[in-house]
Amino acid sequence: MRHIMVLNSKGGCGKSTLATNIASYFATQGAAVALADYDPQRSGLDWLARRPADRPAIAGVAGFEDGLRHAPRTADILVIDAPARSHGTELTDLVKHAETIVVPVLPSTIDMQATTTFLEELKSVPKIAKKDAKIAVVANRVRDNTLIFDELDEYLTKTRVPYIATLREAQNYVRAYTRGLGIFELPEYLAWPDWDEWEPLTAWLRTKRSQP
């Protein structure tokens, strides 16, 4: 079973949105997928509760209650929506469960400052330091042609962590979430710009470059 974790200690950066969409992507590709939700607000589990029965099934795991003990062993992909404010021993324990880590970053000065500190701590975690897990950053909820996006783009380019994709702020994510769907399950005429933006991320996730 492959473990993909969406992780950033900064709250409100869109971890649940990325996690649910990564899960739905692999499910639409025919993989057996489980989603472990570590968020006490249950964003991922609430999304699963809305998911139509005629869509590819995704198993839910209440990670905030008992970790991964109930994760189905038959899953090909386990997507982990990690909690905010993870530091120290908790962060080290979380990373033990991941082979691939995606770090979403918002276009704001506060988020960039927080991510700088977080990435330094993450790189010091033994599993990352030994290169037993791969990490990448994603610019999330961006608006093109804004000064703050230009700052974020420059910042992520200099992080010495693979900068994989830029995802726009779009109502399609709200439309998908409220229906229990992923962005890839919306009609092409509506979501093709988002599909194009996700392609570098999904391509990276499909390659060995994203795995130890």
Rosetta blueprint (number, residue, H / E / L):
1 M L
2 R E
3 H E
4 I E
5 M E
6 V E
7 L L
8 N L
9 S L
10 K L
11 G L
12 G L
13 C L
14 G L
15 K H
16 S H
17 T H
18 L H
19 A H
20 T H
21 N H
22 I H
23 A H
24 S H
25 Y H
26 F H
27 A H
28 T H
29 Q L
30 G L
31 A L
32 A L
33 V E
34 A E
35 L E
36 A E
37 D E
38 Y L
39 D L
40 P L
41 Q L
42 R L
43 S H
44 G H
45 L H
46 D H
47 W H
48 L H
49 A H
50 R H
51 R L
52 P L
53 A L
54 D L
55 R L
56 P L
57 A L
58 I E
59 A E
60 G E
61 V E
62 A L
63 G H
64 F H
65 E H
66 D H
67 G L
68 L L
69 R L
70 H L
71 A L
72 P L
73 R L
74 T L
75 A L
76 D L
77 I E
78 L E
79 V E
80 I E
81 D E
82 A L
83 P L
84 A L
85 R L
86 S L
87 H L
88 G H
89 T H
90 E H
91 L H
92 T H
93 D H
94 L H
95 V H
96 K L
97 H L
98 A L
99 E L
100 T E
101 I E
102 V E
103 V E
104 P E
105 V E
106 L L
107 P L
108 S L
109 T H
110 I H
111 D H
112 M H
113 Q H
114 A H
115 T H
116 T H
117 T H
118 F H
119 L H
120 E H
121 E H
122 L H
123 K H
124 S H
125 V L
126 P H
127 K H
128 I H
129 A H
130 K L
131 K L
132 D L
133 A L
134 K E
135 I E
136 A E
137 V E
138 V E
139 A E
140 N E
141 R E
142 V E
143 R L
144 D L
145 N L
146 T L
147 L H
148 I H
149 F H
150 D H
151 E H
152 L H
153 D H
154 E H
155 Y H
156 L H
157 T H
158 K L
159 T L
160 R L
161 V L
162 P L
163 Y E
164 I E
165 A E
166 T E
167 L E
168 R E
169 E L
170 A L
171 Q H
172 N H
173 Y H
174 V H
175 R H
176 A H
177 Y H
178 T H
179 R L
180 G L
181 L L
182 G L
183 I H
184 F H
185 E H
186 L L
187 P L
188 E H
189 Y H
190 L H
191 A H
192 W H
193 P H
194 D H
195 W H
196 D H
197 E H
198 W H
199 E H
200 P H
201 L H
202 T H
203 A H
204 W H
205 L H
206 R H
207 T L
208 K H
209 R H
210 S H
211 Q L
212 P L
